[in-house]
Amino acid sequence: MGRMTGGDPSLLRRINSAVVLHALRGTECATLTEITRVTGLSRPTVEGVVEGQIEAGLVVEVAAEEGAARRQGRPARRFRFRAEAGYLLGLEIGSHRVSAVLSDLDGRILGTAQKPVLASAPADERLERLRATVADLLRRAGVSRQAVRAVGVGSPGIVEADGTVRLGTALPEWTGLELGERLRRSFRCPVLVENDANTAAVAEHWKGAAVGSDDVVYVMAGLSPGAGSLIGGRLHRGFGGAAGEIGALHLLGQEETPEILLSTNGEPLHPLDEQAVAAVFAGARDGDAQAQAALDRFVRRLVHDVAALVLALDPEVVVIGGWAAGLDGVLEPLREELARYCLRTPRVALSVLGEAAVATGALRLALDHVEEQLFAVETTVTARR
């Protein structure tokens, strides 16, 4: 790559374009004079950038109101950023369902869709179900596939930077799957694949229980628990993408896995049987003694997993999600146990986004990518090193 200097005209044009676009995106509409004042650029520069972005389809002139024209003479030209110039998708691939959320370039949600899928479904069937879900969503929204500028994906497993699932035991045929490459063939635009707990952490930071907090741990509490974390406002993946894999902590001496701890009859639950887990929690809430004992065992194990992350990262807030979200019976025991083990007890909150967290965070991946391309934002939450 050639050395860039302050005199590089192409670099200056790119910077000026990003500054003007960013200013327009931050307001409903603006005149050239207003953009000039906000950006500090010269009026000829602003005018040239705006005309170029109109040609590119990212900016449009706003028609003046007829009454305003009569009262004031010819009004100043006004422009706005075209959020409808492109669209973004956030996708979740889960054990029992696939889901999708669609937004414009401002991140405004335009529609959602989901379809059930068998836990035993092979990879090809699961991906075909995902494609059908996306096709339904785009058709209902009246959006062409060619208008999609970026796709974010939340998937179980350890995910490499190119979207390959290095290890994924939660779904059949998932380990070694070149997920990013497979999906890029379908969408023909950038596809960014991330671990599902990581995308959920990003979502809670963006629109959920961790808004305004830059040091966050999100715990996906399930039969195969995982966690995502933000440190200083940035997603922490670890060197190889394996940060937060608390489901492996039983290998360090705690041999009882969640499916054993949550059993009420001595027989381990099936590793993907979320309905059985929900039944245990419901039973505990209704006063069933065996279910309450199972829940107590699970919470004690969960707090050990969470405490390991809290002691290492010292987050401001811990968000509990997955199927545990919305179950108030988990929250207070977890707070009490963390207070016993941790040097400083973080705020503990249930997920605000619930089942929508993974797809919402995946959408944020896509939005961050577009912002980097259009607005030269270099410090997005999800940017990879």
C-alpha positions as a LaTeX table, in Angstrom:
\begin{tabular}{lrrr}
\hline
Residue & $x$ (\AA) & $y$ (\AA) & $z$ (\AA) \\
\hline
Met1 & 0.00 & 0.00 & 0.00 \\
Gly2 & 1.42 & 3.39 & $-1.00$ \\
Arg3 & 2.19 & 6.02 & 1.61 \\
Met4 & $-0.65$ & 8.53 & 2.04 \\
Thr5 & 0.06 & 12.14 & 2.88 \\
Gly6 & $-2.05$ & 15.18 & 3.64 \\
Gly7 & $-1.61$ & 16.24 & 0.03 \\
Asp8 & $-3.11$ & 13.04 & $-1.39$ \\
Pro9 & $-6.19$ & 14.35 & $-3.29$ \\
Ser10 & $-8.01$ & 11.00 & $-3.25$ \\
Leu11 & $-7.59$ & 10.73 & 0.51 \\
Leu12 & $-8.79$ & 14.30 & 1.01 \\
Arg13 & $-11.85$ & 13.64 & $-1.15$ \\
Arg14 & $-12.67$ & 10.55 & 0.86 \\
Ile15 & $-12.30$ & 12.41 & 4.15 \\
Asn16 & $-14.42$ & 15.31 & 2.95 \\
Ser17 & $-17.08$ & 12.97 & 1.64 \\
Ala18 & $-17.23$ & 11.06 & 4.93 \\
Val19 & $-17.46$ & 14.27 & 6.95 \\
Val20 & $-20.32$ & 15.65 & 4.86 \\
Leu21 & $-22.23$ & 12.35 & 4.82 \\
His22 & $-21.83$ & 12.00 & 8.57 \\
Ala23 & $-23.18$ & 15.52 & 9.08 \\
Leu24 & $-26.20$ & 14.87 & 6.86 \\
Arg25 & $-26.92$ & 11.56 & 8.54 \\
Gly26 & $-27.01$ & 13.29 & 11.90 \\
Thr27 & $-29.88$ & 15.61 & 10.94 \\
Glu28 & $-33.22$ & 15.34 & 9.16 \\
Cys29 & $-32.07$ & 17.68 & 6.39 \\
Ala30 & $-29.69$ & 20.61 & 5.99 \\
Thr31 & $-28.75$ & 23.45 & 3.68 \\
Leu32 & $-25.28$ & 23.87 & 2.18 \\
Thr33 & $-24.68$ & 26.75 & 4.60 \\
Glu34 & $-25.60$ & 24.56 & 7.58 \\
Ile35 & $-23.38$ & 21.72 & 6.39 \\
Thr36 & $-20.52$ & 24.16 & 5.86 \\
Arg37 & $-20.89$ & 25.49 & 9.40 \\
Val38 & $-21.05$ & 22.03 & 10.99 \\
Thr39 & $-18.15$ & 20.50 & 9.03 \\
Gly40 & $-15.81$ & 23.49 & 8.81 \\
Leu41 & $-15.29$ & 22.80 & 5.10 \\
Ser42 & $-15.53$ & 25.46 & 2.42 \\
Arg43 & $-18.84$ & 25.94 & 0.65 \\
Pro44 & $-17.44$ & 24.91 & $-2.79$ \\
Thr45 & $-16.06$ & 21.71 & $-1.24$ \\
Val46 & $-19.37$ & 20.92 & 0.45 \\
Glu47 & $-21.31$ & 21.64 & $-2.73$ \\
Gly48 & $-19.03$ & 19.39 & $-4.77$ \\
Val49 & $-19.32$ & 16.54 & $-2.27$ \\
Val50 & $-23.11$ & 16.84 & $-2.08$ \\
Glu51 & $-23.48$ & 16.79 & $-5.87$ \\
Gly52 & $-21.23$ & 13.73 & $-6.02$ \\
Gln53 & $-23.25$ & 11.92 & $-3.37$ \\
Ile54 & $-26.48$ & 12.77 & $-5.18$ \\
Glu55 & $-25.05$ & 11.03 & $-8.26$ \\
Ala56 & $-24.05$ & 8.08 & $-6.07$ \\
Gly57 & $-27.59$ & 7.86 & $-4.71$ \\
Leu58 & $-26.68$ & 8.53 & $-1.08$ \\
Val59 & $-28.02$ & 12.08 & $-0.86$ \\
Val60 & $-31.20$ & 13.65 & $-2.24$ \\
Glu61 & $-32.45$ & 17.21 & $-2.45$ \\
Val62 & $-35.54$ & 17.83 & $-0.36$ \\
Ala63 & $-38.36$ & 19.64 & $-2.14$ \\
Ala64 & $-39.21$ & 23.02 & $-0.63$ \\
Glu65 & $-42.69$ & 23.51 & 0.78 \\
Glu66 & $-44.83$ & 25.61 & $-1.57$ \\
Gly67 & $-45.99$ & 27.95 & 1.22 \\
Ala68 & $-42.45$ & 28.60 & 2.39 \\
Ala69 & $-41.41$ & 29.50 & $-1.16$ \\
Arg70 & $-44.19$ & 32.09 & $-1.46$ \\
Arg71 & $-43.44$ & 33.70 & 1.91 \\
Gln72 & $-39.68$ & 33.91 & 1.66 \\
Gly73 & $-38.89$ & 33.91 & $-2.03$ \\
Arg74 & $-36.66$ & 31.16 & $-3.35$ \\
Pro75 & $-35.69$ & 29.00 & $-0.33$ \\
Ala76 & $-32.22$ & 27.59 & 0.23 \\
Arg77 & $-31.71$ & 24.11 & $-1.20$ \\
Arg78 & $-31.97$ & 21.41 & 1.46 \\
Phe79 & $-30.52$ & 17.91 & 1.37 \\
Arg80 & $-30.84$ & 14.70 & 3.35 \\
Phe81 & $-29.02$ & 11.40 & 3.68 \\
Arg82 & $-30.87$ & 8.58 & 1.89 \\
Ala83 & $-31.15$ & 5.86 & 4.51 \\
Glu84 & $-33.20$ & 3.93 & 1.94 \\
Ala85 & $-30.21$ & 3.80 & $-0.43$ \\
Gly86 & $-29.34$ & 0.39 & 0.96 \\
Tyr87 & $-30.41$ & $-2.21$ & 3.47 \\
Leu88 & $-28.82$ & $-4.40$ & 6.13 \\
Leu89 & $-29.62$ & $-7.86$ & 7.45 \\
Gly90 & $-28.99$ & $-9.39$ & 10.86 \\
Leu91 & $-29.34$ & $-13.19$ & 10.97 \\
Glu92 & $-29.46$ & $-15.69$ & 13.82 \\
Ile93 & $-28.74$ & $-19.39$ & 13.33 \\
Gly94 & $-29.95$ & $-21.35$ & 16.33 \\
Ser95 & $-30.65$ & $-24.91$ & 17.38 \\
His96 & $-34.41$ & $-24.67$ & 16.99 \\
Arg97 & $-34.94$ & $-21.67$ & 14.75 \\
Val98 & $-33.41$ & $-19.27$ & 12.28 \\
Ser99 & $-34.36$ & $-15.59$ & 12.28 \\
Ala100 & $-33.68$ & $-12.41$ & 10.34 \\
Val101 & $-34.07$ & $-8.68$ & 10.91 \\
Leu102 & $-33.96$ & $-6.02$ & 8.18 \\
Ser103 & $-33.01$ & $-2.35$ & 8.53 \\
Asp104 & $-32.16$ & 0.68 & 6.43 \\
Leu105 & $-28.77$ & 2.42 & 6.52 \\
Asp106 & $-29.76$ & 4.29 & 9.69 \\
Gly107 & $-30.33$ & 1.00 & 11.51 \\
Arg108 & $-34.10$ & 1.55 & 11.65 \\
Ile109 & $-35.83$ & $-1.84$ & 11.83 \\
Leu110 & $-38.10$ & $-2.46$ & 8.84 \\
Gly111 & $-39.14$ & $-6.05$ & 9.46 \\
Thr112 & $-38.36$ & $-9.39$ & 11.08 \\
Ala113 & $-38.95$ & $-13.06$ & 10.23 \\
Gln114 & $-38.20$ & $-16.44$ & 11.73 \\
Lys115 & $-38.76$ & $-20.11$ & 10.95 \\
Pro116 & $-38.43$ & $-23.21$ & 13.12 \\
Val117 & $-35.80$ & $-25.81$ & 12.34 \\
Leu118 & $-35.11$ & $-29.22$ & 13.85 \\
Ala119 & $-32.19$ & $-29.44$ & 16.25 \\
Ser120 & $-31.01$ & $-32.49$ & 14.31 \\
Ala121 & $-31.14$ & $-30.73$ & 10.91 \\
Pro122 & $-27.90$ & $-31.04$ & 8.89 \\
Ala123 & $-26.00$ & $-27.92$ & 7.90 \\
Asp124 & $-27.35$ & $-27.73$ & 4.35 \\
Glu125 & $-30.95$ & $-27.94$ & 5.53 \\
Arg126 & $-30.39$ & $-25.32$ & 8.22 \\
Leu127 & $-28.80$ & $-22.90$ & 5.75 \\
Glu128 & $-31.58$ & $-23.46$ & 3.22 \\
Arg129 & $-34.10$ & $-22.66$ & 5.95 \\
Leu130 & $-32.19$ & $-19.46$ & 6.64 \\
Arg131 & $-32.23$ & $-18.47$ & 2.97 \\
Ala132 & $-35.97$ & $-19.05$ & 2.79 \\
Thr133 & $-36.49$ & $-16.89$ & 5.88 \\
Val134 & $-34.51$ & $-14.05$ & 4.31 \\
Ala135 & $-36.36$ & $-14.38$ & 1.01 \\
Asp136 & $-39.71$ & $-14.11$ & 2.80 \\
Leu137 & $-38.57$ & $-11.05$ & 4.75 \\
Leu138 & $-37.22$ & $-9.23$ & 1.70 \\
Arg139 & $-40.34$ & $-10.01$ & $-0.32$ \\
Arg140 & $-42.66$ & $-8.69$ & 2.41 \\
Ala141 & $-40.55$ & $-5.53$ & 2.77 \\
Gly142 & $-40.35$ & $-4.94$ & $-0.99$ \\
Val143 & $-36.53$ & $-4.96$ & $-0.90$ \\
Ser144 & $-34.42$ & $-6.58$ & $-3.61$ \\
Arg145 & $-31.51$ & $-8.81$ & $-2.65$ \\
Gln146 & $-29.21$ & $-6.55$ & $-4.69$ \\
Ala147 & $-30.05$ & $-3.62$ & $-2.38$ \\
Val148 & $-28.60$ & $-5.39$ & 0.67 \\
Arg149 & $-25.21$ & $-3.82$ & 1.44 \\
Ala150 & $-24.06$ & $-6.03$ & 4.33 \\
Val151 & $-25.18$ & $-9.07$ & 6.33 \\
Gly152 & $-24.32$ & $-9.86$ & 9.94 \\
Val153 & $-24.70$ & $-13.41$ & 11.27 \\
Gly154 & $-24.78$ & $-14.76$ & 14.82 \\
Ser155 & $-23.86$ & $-18.44$ & 15.07 \\
Pro156 & $-22.98$ & $-20.87$ & 17.88 \\
Gly157 & $-19.35$ & $-21.90$ & 18.06 \\
Ile158 & $-15.87$ & $-20.45$ & 17.82 \\
Val159 & $-15.82$ & $-18.34$ & 14.66 \\
Glu160 & $-12.68$ & $-17.29$ & 12.80 \\
Ala161 & $-12.27$ & $-13.90$ & 11.15 \\
Asp162 & $-13.24$ & $-15.23$ & 7.70 \\
Gly163 & $-16.48$ & $-16.72$ & 9.03 \\
Thr164 & $-15.31$ & $-20.33$ & 9.33 \\
Val165 & $-16.66$ & $-22.15$ & 12.37 \\
Arg166 & $-13.52$ & $-23.62$ & 13.93 \\
Leu167 & $-15.49$ & $-25.49$ & 16.59 \\
Gly168 & $-19.27$ & $-25.75$ & 16.86 \\
Thr169 & $-20.69$ & $-28.61$ & 18.89 \\
Ala170 & $-24.21$ & $-27.19$ & 19.31 \\
Leu171 & $-25.29$ & $-27.82$ & 15.70 \\
Pro172 & $-24.80$ & $-30.89$ & 13.48 \\
Glu173 & $-22.04$ & $-30.62$ & 10.85 \\
Trp174 & $-21.06$ & $-27.18$ & 12.15 \\
Thr175 & $-17.39$ & $-27.69$ & 13.08 \\
Gly176 & $-15.23$ & $-26.70$ & 10.13 \\
Leu177 & $-18.16$ & $-25.20$ & 8.20 \\
Glu178 & $-17.11$ & $-22.31$ & 5.95 \\
Leu179 & $-20.22$ & $-20.42$ & 6.98 \\
Gly180 & $-19.13$ & $-17.00$ & 5.78 \\
Glu181 & $-18.17$ & $-18.27$ & 2.35 \\
Arg182 & $-21.38$ & $-20.27$ & 1.97 \\
Leu183 & $-23.53$ & $-17.25$ & 2.77 \\
Arg184 & $-21.52$ & $-14.86$ & 0.60 \\
Arg185 & $-22.52$ & $-16.94$ & $-2.41$ \\
Ser186 & $-26.16$ & $-16.25$ & $-1.58$ \\
Phe187 & $-25.93$ & $-12.55$ & $-0.81$ \\
Arg188 & $-23.00$ & $-11.30$ & $-2.94$ \\
Cys189 & $-22.20$ & $-8.60$ & $-0.39$ \\
Pro190 & $-20.03$ & $-8.52$ & 2.74 \\
Val191 & $-21.12$ & $-11.21$ & 5.23 \\
Leu192 & $-19.77$ & $-10.90$ & 8.76 \\
Val193 & $-20.09$ & $-13.98$ & 10.97 \\
Glu194 & $-19.74$ & $-13.80$ & 14.75 \\
Asn195 & $-20.31$ & $-16.02$ & 17.77 \\
Asp196 & $-23.93$ & $-15.71$ & 18.94 \\
Ala197 & $-23.10$ & $-14.66$ & 22.52 \\
Asn198 & $-20.82$ & $-11.94$ & 21.14 \\
Thr199 & $-23.55$ & $-10.55$ & 18.91 \\
Ala200 & $-25.99$ & $-10.61$ & 21.85 \\
Ala201 & $-23.51$ & $-8.62$ & 23.95 \\
Val202 & $-23.25$ & $-6.04$ & 21.17 \\
Ala203 & $-27.05$ & $-5.85$ & 20.95 \\
Glu204 & $-27.53$ & $-5.25$ & 24.68 \\
His205 & $-24.89$ & $-2.50$ & 24.52 \\
Trp206 & $-26.64$ & $-0.93$ & 21.51 \\
Lys207 & $-30.30$ & $-1.19$ & 22.44 \\
Gly208 & $-30.69$ & $-3.25$ & 25.60 \\
Ala209 & $-29.79$ & $-3.62$ & 29.26 \\
Ala210 & $-26.20$ & $-2.36$ & 28.84 \\
Val211 & $-26.83$ & 0.92 & 27.00 \\
Gly212 & $-24.34$ & 3.49 & 28.32 \\
Ser213 & $-21.99$ & 0.87 & 29.81 \\
Asp214 & $-18.71$ & 0.14 & 28.03 \\
Asp215 & $-17.54$ & $-2.78$ & 30.18 \\
Val216 & $-20.13$ & $-5.51$ & 29.73 \\
Val217 & $-20.44$ & $-9.27$ & 30.11 \\
Tyr218 & $-23.38$ & $-10.98$ & 28.44 \\
Val219 & $-24.08$ & $-14.53$ & 29.60 \\
Met220 & $-26.08$ & $-16.81$ & 27.34 \\
Ala221 & $-27.35$ & $-19.12$ & 30.06 \\
Gly222 & $-28.30$ & $-22.47$ & 28.61 \\
Leu223 & $-27.39$ & $-26.12$ & 28.43 \\
Ser224 & $-24.35$ & $-25.02$ & 26.45 \\
Pro225 & $-23.58$ & $-21.68$ & 28.13 \\
Gly226 & $-21.47$ & $-19.01$ & 26.51 \\
Ala227 & $-20.56$ & $-15.41$ & 27.10 \\
Gly228 & $-19.67$ & $-12.29$ & 25.15 \\
Ser229 & $-17.91$ & $-9.24$ & 26.53 \\
Leu230 & $-17.14$ & $-5.65$ & 25.69 \\
Ile231 & $-14.04$ & $-4.04$ & 27.16 \\
Gly232 & $-13.82$ & $-0.28$ & 26.92 \\
Gly233 & $-16.75$ & $-0.32$ & 24.52 \\
Arg234 & $-15.17$ & $-2.77$ & 22.07 \\
Leu235 & $-16.09$ & $-6.39$ & 21.50 \\
His236 & $-13.49$ & $-8.73$ & 22.99 \\
Arg237 & $-13.05$ & $-11.89$ & 20.93 \\
Gly238 & $-9.71$ & $-13.11$ & 22.24 \\
Phe239 & $-6.78$ & $-14.05$ & 20.02 \\
Gly240 & $-8.56$ & $-16.93$ & 18.29 \\
Gly241 & $-12.19$ & $-16.00$ & 18.82 \\
Ala242 & $-12.66$ & $-18.32$ & 21.81 \\
Ala243 & $-13.12$ & $-15.73$ & 24.56 \\
Gly244 & $-16.17$ & $-16.36$ & 26.74 \\
Glu245 & $-16.50$ & $-20.11$ & 26.14 \\
Ile246 & $-17.57$ & $-20.75$ & 29.73 \\
Gly247 & $-19.32$ & $-23.95$ & 28.68 \\
Ala248 & $-15.90$ & $-25.61$ & 28.82 \\
Leu249 & $-15.24$ & $-24.72$ & 32.48 \\
His250 & $-16.50$ & $-28.13$ & 33.60 \\
Leu251 & $-13.28$ & $-29.50$ & 32.09 \\
Leu252 & $-11.40$ & $-27.76$ & 34.92 \\
Gly253 & $-12.87$ & $-30.02$ & 37.57 \\
Gln254 & $-16.57$ & $-29.27$ & 37.72 \\
Glu255 & $-17.69$ & $-32.46$ & 36.03 \\
Glu256 & $-21.43$ & $-31.86$ & 36.37 \\
Thr257 & $-22.71$ & $-30.24$ & 33.20 \\
Pro258 & $-25.89$ & $-28.09$ & 33.05 \\
Glu259 & $-27.93$ & $-30.97$ & 31.60 \\
Ile260 & $-27.12$ & $-33.01$ & 34.73 \\
Leu261 & $-27.64$ & $-30.15$ & 37.17 \\
Leu262 & $-31.08$ & $-29.34$ & 35.76 \\
Ser263 & $-32.34$ & $-32.91$ & 35.80 \\
Thr264 & $-35.26$ & $-33.65$ & 38.14 \\
Asn265 & $-35.28$ & $-37.42$ & 37.67 \\
Gly266 & $-31.62$ & $-38.42$ & 37.64 \\
Glu267 & $-31.48$ & $-38.63$ & 33.83 \\
Pro268 & $-29.48$ & $-35.87$ & 32.10 \\
Leu269 & $-31.48$ & $-33.57$ & 29.83 \\
His270 & $-30.76$ & $-33.71$ & 26.13 \\
Pro271 & $-28.09$ & $-31.07$ & 25.38 \\
Leu272 & $-30.46$ & $-29.19$ & 23.02 \\
Asp273 & $-33.77$ & $-29.70$ & 24.84 \\
Glu274 & $-34.65$ & $-26.12$ & 25.70 \\
Gln275 & $-38.28$ & $-27.02$ & 26.34 \\
Ala276 & $-37.25$ & $-29.37$ & 29.14 \\
Val277 & $-35.19$ & $-26.56$ & 30.65 \\
Ala278 & $-38.16$ & $-24.19$ & 30.48 \\
Ala279 & $-40.28$ & $-26.83$ & 32.24 \\
Val280 & $-37.78$ & $-27.03$ & 35.11 \\
Phe281 & $-37.79$ & $-23.26$ & 35.54 \\
Ala282 & $-41.60$ & $-23.16$ & 35.39 \\
Gly283 & $-41.80$ & $-25.92$ & 37.98 \\
Ala284 & $-39.48$ & $-24.07$ & 40.33 \\
Arg285 & $-41.58$ & $-20.94$ & 39.94 \\
Asp286 & $-44.71$ & $-22.97$ & 40.81 \\
Gly287 & $-43.15$ & $-24.43$ & 43.95 \\
Asp288 & $-42.10$ & $-27.90$ & 42.77 \\
Ala289 & $-39.41$ & $-29.05$ & 45.22 \\
Gln290 & $-37.39$ & $-31.13$ & 42.74 \\
Ala291 & $-37.43$ & $-28.38$ & 40.16 \\
Gln292 & $-36.37$ & $-25.83$ & 42.77 \\
Ala293 & $-33.48$ & $-28.04$ & 43.82 \\
Ala294 & $-32.41$ & $-28.41$ & 40.19 \\
Leu295 & $-32.60$ & $-24.65$ & 39.69 \\
Asp296 & $-30.52$ & $-24.05$ & 42.84 \\
Arg297 & $-27.83$ & $-26.44$ & 41.56 \\
Phe298 & $-27.79$ & $-24.70$ & 38.20 \\
Val299 & $-27.56$ & $-21.19$ & 39.69 \\
Arg300 & $-24.63$ & $-22.24$ & 41.89 \\
Arg301 & $-22.81$ & $-23.56$ & 38.83 \\
Leu302 & $-23.75$ & $-20.52$ & 36.74 \\
Val303 & $-22.41$ & $-18.11$ & 39.36 \\
His304 & $-19.05$ & $-19.89$ & 39.31 \\
Asp305 & $-18.89$ & $-19.46$ & 35.54 \\
Val306 & $-19.93$ & $-15.81$ & 35.72 \\
Ala307 & $-17.64$ & $-15.06$ & 38.66 \\
Ala308 & $-14.65$ & $-16.26$ & 36.64 \\
Leu309 & $-15.42$ & $-13.63$ & 34.00 \\
Val310 & $-16.23$ & $-10.93$ & 36.55 \\
Leu311 & $-12.98$ & $-11.45$ & 38.43 \\
Ala312 & $-11.01$ & $-11.33$ & 35.18 \\
Leu313 & $-12.77$ & $-8.41$ & 33.48 \\
Asp314 & $-14.42$ & $-6.35$ & 36.27 \\
Pro315 & $-17.44$ & $-5.38$ & 34.14 \\
Glu316 & $-19.86$ & $-2.64$ & 35.07 \\
Val317 & $-22.84$ & $-4.82$ & 34.19 \\
Val318 & $-23.57$ & $-8.51$ & 33.67 \\
Val319 & $-26.54$ & $-9.23$ & 31.41 \\
Ile320 & $-28.22$ & $-12.63$ & 31.66 \\
Gly321 & $-29.83$ & $-13.83$ & 28.43 \\
Gly322 & $-30.70$ & $-16.99$ & 26.55 \\
Trp323 & $-33.70$ & $-18.92$ & 27.84 \\
Ala324 & $-32.98$ & $-17.57$ & 31.35 \\
Ala325 & $-34.04$ & $-14.09$ & 30.22 \\
Gly326 & $-37.30$ & $-13.02$ & 31.82 \\
Leu327 & $-37.04$ & $-15.51$ & 34.67 \\
Asp328 & $-36.81$ & $-13.27$ & 37.70 \\
Gly329 & $-36.04$ & $-16.22$ & 39.96 \\
Val330 & $-32.50$ & $-16.40$ & 38.56 \\
Leu331 & $-31.55$ & $-12.79$ & 39.09 \\
Glu332 & $-31.50$ & $-12.36$ & 42.87 \\
Pro333 & $-29.68$ & $-15.64$ & 43.68 \\
Leu334 & $-27.08$ & $-14.72$ & 41.09 \\
Arg335 & $-26.58$ & $-11.28$ & 42.63 \\
Glu336 & $-26.20$ & $-12.77$ & 46.11 \\
Glu337 & $-23.70$ & $-15.40$ & 45.01 \\
Leu338 & $-21.63$ & $-12.92$ & 43.00 \\
Ala339 & $-21.43$ & $-10.69$ & 46.07 \\
Arg340 & $-19.86$ & $-13.61$ & 47.95 \\
Tyr341 & $-17.23$ & $-14.40$ & 45.33 \\
Cys342 & $-16.33$ & $-11.12$ & 43.64 \\
Leu343 & $-14.19$ & $-8.26$ & 44.90 \\
Arg344 & $-16.62$ & $-5.77$ & 43.35 \\
Thr345 & $-20.15$ & $-6.83$ & 42.53 \\
Pro346 & $-21.30$ & $-5.65$ & 39.09 \\
Arg347 & $-24.83$ & $-4.65$ & 38.27 \\
Val348 & $-26.76$ & $-7.74$ & 37.17 \\
Ala349 & $-29.66$ & $-7.39$ & 34.76 \\
Leu350 & $-31.86$ & $-9.60$ & 32.65 \\
Ser351 & $-31.69$ & $-9.17$ & 28.89 \\
Val352 & $-34.04$ & $-6.51$ & 27.56 \\
Leu353 & $-33.97$ & $-7.90$ & 24.03 \\
Gly354 & $-34.60$ & $-11.55$ & 24.89 \\
Glu355 & $-34.83$ & $-13.79$ & 21.83 \\
Ala356 & $-34.12$ & $-10.86$ & 19.51 \\
Ala357 & $-30.65$ & $-10.22$ & 20.98 \\
Val358 & $-28.55$ & $-12.36$ & 18.63 \\
Ala359 & $-30.15$ & $-11.13$ & 15.38 \\
Thr360 & $-30.12$ & $-7.53$ & 16.62 \\
Gly361 & $-26.42$ & $-7.74$ & 17.42 \\
Ala362 & $-25.76$ & $-9.33$ & 14.03 \\
Leu363 & $-27.52$ & $-6.36$ & 12.44 \\
Arg364 & $-25.16$ & $-4.07$ & 14.37 \\
Leu365 & $-22.24$ & $-5.94$ & 12.79 \\
Ala366 & $-23.58$ & $-5.07$ & 9.35 \\
Leu367 & $-24.29$ & $-1.47$ & 10.36 \\
Asp368 & $-20.76$ & $-1.05$ & 11.72 \\
His369 & $-19.35$ & $-2.33$ & 8.44 \\
Val370 & $-21.37$ & 0.19 & 6.41 \\
Glu371 & $-20.42$ & 3.00 & 8.77 \\
Glu372 & $-16.75$ & 2.17 & 8.31 \\
Gln373 & $-17.19$ & 2.27 & 4.54 \\
Leu374 & $-19.35$ & 5.40 & 4.27 \\
Phe375 & $-18.43$ & 7.50 & 7.26 \\
Ala376 & $-14.81$ & 6.51 & 7.95 \\
Val377 & $-15.74$ & 5.39 & 11.47 \\
Glu378 & $-12.66$ & 3.57 & 12.72 \\
Thr379 & $-13.68$ & 2.78 & 16.30 \\
Thr380 & $-16.87$ & 0.77 & 15.88 \\
Val381 & $-17.86$ & $-1.67$ & 18.60 \\
Thr382 & $-17.44$ & $-4.72$ & 16.41 \\
Ala383 & $-14.37$ & $-3.82$ & 14.31 \\
Arg384 & $-11.86$ & $-6.66$ & 14.02 \\
Arg385 & $-8.20$ & $-6.06$ & 14.62 \\
\hline
\end{tabular}
